[in-house]
Amino acid sequence: MEKQGTRREKFSLFGPRSLGRAVHAVAEGPGLSKAEFMEKVRRSNEACQLGDFQTAVKLYGEALRADPQNCILYSNRSAAHLKLGQYQTALDDAVKARLLNPKWPK
């Protein structure tokens, strides 16, 4: 939770406020820098838009290794698994997204 009077840079797949916690976790954790993490997310979203769901799943997985508490990434990877016909894996990721954030609408 942010303290009043401080401002932390936030990035999101769906708007300016969704990933503030996620980016903070990446900045503290080992592996990817914040810029590398955001590039993985950008590339995974782009792969989905192009219909390359196998690549999207791989890239979302790499981003999730850097930020395993990110419900948005689990939700997006779930959608990519669904498009590949991998229904159980899609459901597993969807359940994980909801466990991490019970109010997540997707």
MARMI-84430 format. One record per residue: residue in three letters; x, y, z of N, C-alpha, C, CB in turn. Coordinates in pm, whole numbers, plus 32768, in hexadecimal, padded with zeros to 4 digits. Atoms other than C-alpha are relative to their C-alpha. Glycine has a CB too. Example, Ala and Ser with C-alpha at 12.3 -4.5 7.8 and 13.67 -1.06 7.14 Angstrom:
REM residues 2
ALA80597F89800084CE7E3E830C805A807880007F9D8003807D
SER7FAE7F897FFA85577F9682CA7FB3806D80498029802E7F72
//
This chain:
REM residues 106
MET80547F8A80008000800080008058807C80007FA180008079
GLU7FAF7F87800A808981557FA37FE4805F80737FE780467F7C
LYS80107F997F9C80C5825B80A87FD980817FBB808180128053
GLN80247F7F8039802E83B08071807E80537FEF7F98804A805A
GLY7F8E7FAB8016812084A87FE2806E7FC07FAB8039802A8082
THR7F9E8041805681E583A57F1E7FBD7FDB7F7D803D7F838044
ARG80378024808181BB83567DB1805B7F987FC27FF0807B7FA4
ARG7FB6806D803C822882147D147FD37FF17F707FED7F7C804E
GLU80218012808D823981DB7B9E7FAD7F807FF080817FF97FAA
LYS805880728013812180F47B2E7FED7FE47F6C7F7980188043
PHE8018802C808780EF802C79F27F8F7F9C800380807FC37FC0
SER806E805D80027FC97F5D79857FE27FD27F737F86803E803C
LEU802F8034807E7F467E8578737F7A803F7FDD7FF57F688005
PHE80897FD380157DEB7F19789F7FE8808F802E7FA27FA68047
GLY80117F777FD47E26807A791D80708027805D7F7A80118045
PRO7F8F7FCC7FB67F07814F79F6800B7FD180917FFA80907FFE
ARG7FF6801D7F717EBF80B37B4980067F6E80247F8F803C8044
SER800F808D7FDE7EA87F387B34807E7FBA80327FCE7FB87F8C
LEU7F89804E7FE280137ECC7B5580628041806180467FE27F82
GLY7FA37FBE7FA880AA7FB37C5780477FA0805F7FBA8068804F
ARG7FC780627FA580E07E977D4E805B7FA07FB67F927FB48049
ALA7FB48061804D815D7DAF7C41808780377FD77FB27FD57F84
VAL7F827FC5802A82667E9C7BBE805B801080787FE980867FBB
HIS7FB37FF27F8682D67EDF7D2280417F7A80257FA780328073
ALA7FCA80847FDF83027D687D5C80707FDB7FA27F917F967FFB
VAL7F988020806083CD7D417C1F807D804E801D7FD0801C7F72
ALA7F8C7FAC7FE684AE7E617C7980527FCA80767FD5808F801B
GLU7FBB80347F8C85037DB47DC280357F737FEC7FA580028076
GLY7FDE808C800F851D7C4E7D4680747FE87FA37F8A7FB57FD1
PRO7F928024805986347B977C927FCC7FE77F7380497F848035
GLY80288024808886337B547B1E7FF680787FA67F7D7FB88002
LEU80187F96806185997C5C7A408001808B803F7F7D7FE97FB9
SER800F7F757FD685BF7DD37A5F7F7180297FE18069805E7FB8
LYS80877FCF801D84817EA17A537FED80107F6A7FE680868048
ALA800A7FED809184C97EF878E87FF57F7A7FB8807B804F7FCC
GLU80078086803E85057D89788D7F797FC0801980707FA68037
PHE808480357FDF83C77D2579417F95803E7FA77FE080198094
MET80647FBC805282FA7E2B788A800C7FD87F6E800F8098800F
GLU7FED802D808A83937DBC773F7FC47F747FED809680007FDB
LYS803E80858007832A7C5277877F68800D7FF880297FAA807A
VAL80917FEC7FFF81CA7CC877D37FD180397F7A7FD7805E8073
ARG80247FC5808181BF7D9F769980047F987F91805D80767FDE
ARG7FF280658068823D7C8375C07F977F92800D808C7FC28005
SER806780687FED814A7B89765A7F7880337FD27FF97FD38093
ASN807E7FC6802E80247C73761E7FFD80097F687FEB808C803D
GLU7FF77FF7809180997CAD74BA7FEE7F777FBF8087803D7FD7
ALA800F8088803580B67B35747F7F6D7FD5800380567F9C8052
CYS808F80207FF97F4D7B0A74F37FB380487F927FC680268089
GLN80467FB380667ED67C1E740C801A7FC97F74802A80928007
LEU7FDC803A80817F8A7B7372EA7FD17F6F7FF1809680087FEB
GLY8031808A80047EF17A227342806C7F99801B7FC37FE47F7C
ASP7F92805D7FDF803F798973AD7FF77FDE8094808C803F7FDD
PHE801E801C7F737FB778F774EF806B7FAC80437F7B7FBA800A
GLN7F9480517FC580D377FE75238070805C803280387F9A7F98
THR7F9A7FA07FD681CF791C752E7FCE805380768028805C7F8B
ALA80397FB27F9280E679E4760D80077FB480837F6E80267FE0
VAL7FFA80537F8780CF78C47706808F7FFD80377FCE7F707FE3
LYS7F7280057FD6824B78A9770E802B80838040805B7FE07F86
LEU7FD77F7D7FCC827D7A1F77417FB8802480817FE8806A7F98
TYR80477FE87F82816D7A3C784A803F7FAE806F7F697FDE7FF3
GLY7FBC80547F9C8218791B78FF8081803E8031801C7F767FC6
GLU7F837FBE7FD9836379D278FA7FE5807A80578050802A7F83
ALA80247F8B7FAF82BF7B0E79807FCE7FD480897F9580557FB8
LEU803480337F7F820F7A427A8E80707FCD805A7F9A7F927FE8
ARG7F8F802A7FAC835B79B37B03803D807A8046806C7FB77FAA
ALA7FCE7F847FC383C37B1C7B467F9C803A8063802080677F95
ASP80697FC87FAA82757B777BE67F8F7F9A80117FC880857FC4
PRO8062806D7FF181B67A427C5C7F7E80288047803F7F90804B
GLN807A7FD27FBD80AE7B137D117FAA80577FA68024804D807E
ASN80457FA7805C802D7BC37BD97F867FBB7FC58060802D7F90
CYS807C8040802D7EC27B617BA37FE1801D7F6D7F8B802D8056
ILE801A7FDB808C7EB27C177A54804B7FA47FA1802880937FE6
LEU7FB2805A80557FC77B4379C17FC47F747FFE80917FFB802F
TYR804280847FFD7F1C7A037A367F8180017FAC7FDF7FD78091
SER807B7FF4804C7DD67A7C799F801C80017F697FB4807F8029
ASN7FDC7FF9808E7E7A7AD1785280357F7A7FCE8067806D7FE9
ARG7FCD808280297F35798778487F907F9A7FF9806E7FD08060
SER8074805780037DEF78D678967FB7800E7F7A7FA2801F8074
ALA80437FE880807D5179777763804F7FC37F8C7FEB80967FE9
ALA7FAD803980697E77790B768A7FF67F6780018094802B8012
HIS801280927FF67E5D77A4770C7F787FD77FC7800D7FD18093
LEU8086801D80327CE977AD76BF7FFE7FFF7F677F9C80678036
LYS7FFA7FF980927D2D78167557804B7F887FC4804480827FD6
LEU7FB58075802E7E1E76EE75397FB47F7D801B80887FFC8044
GLY804D80777FE07D1175FF75B480347FB6807A7FFE7FA47F8A
GLN7FC8803B7F877DD075BA76F57FA9802980778096802D8017
TYR80697FD27FA67C9A75D177CC80227FF180947F827FB77FE3
GLN7FDF80127F727D1875427915806A8064802D80307F71801A
THR7F987F9E7FDE7E4F761C79117FC6808C800580747FF97F9B
ALA80437F7E80007D76774978BA7FB3801280817FA3800D7F87
LEU804C7FF97F837C9676FB79E1805D801080787FA97F838011
ASP7FA07FF47F917DC176CE7AC98033808F800E80777FA07FEB
ASP7FD17F767FFB7E4678277A6C7F9180608029803980297F78
ALA80717FAB7FD97CEC78C37A8D7FE67FF780967F827FDA7FB0
VAL801480137F6F7CC4782F7BE9806F8047804D7FFE7F688023
LYS7F907FBE7FBD7E2078AD7C4A7FEC80987FFF80867FDA7FBB
ALA801A7F7080087DC47A0B7BD17F98802A80677FD180277F72
ARG80697FDE7F9F7C897A087CA5802E7FEE80907F857FA97FE7
LEU7FCA80117F797D4279837DD580578077802880517F7D800A
LEU7FAA7F8E7FE47E3D7A9E7DB97FAF80808011806680117F8F
ASN80547F897FF87D2B7BA17D877F6F7FD67FEE8029806A7F96
PRO808A8030800A7BC97B297DD77FA080607FB87FCB7FE68088
LYS80567FA080447B367C687D418022800F7F6C800A80878042
TRP7FD87FF6808D7BE27C347BEF7F8C7FD47FA9807F7FA97FE3
PRO807B801E804C7AC37C427AF480107F9C7F8F7FCA807D7FC8
LYS7FEF805980727B5D7B6E79E2801E7F768031806F80317FA3
//
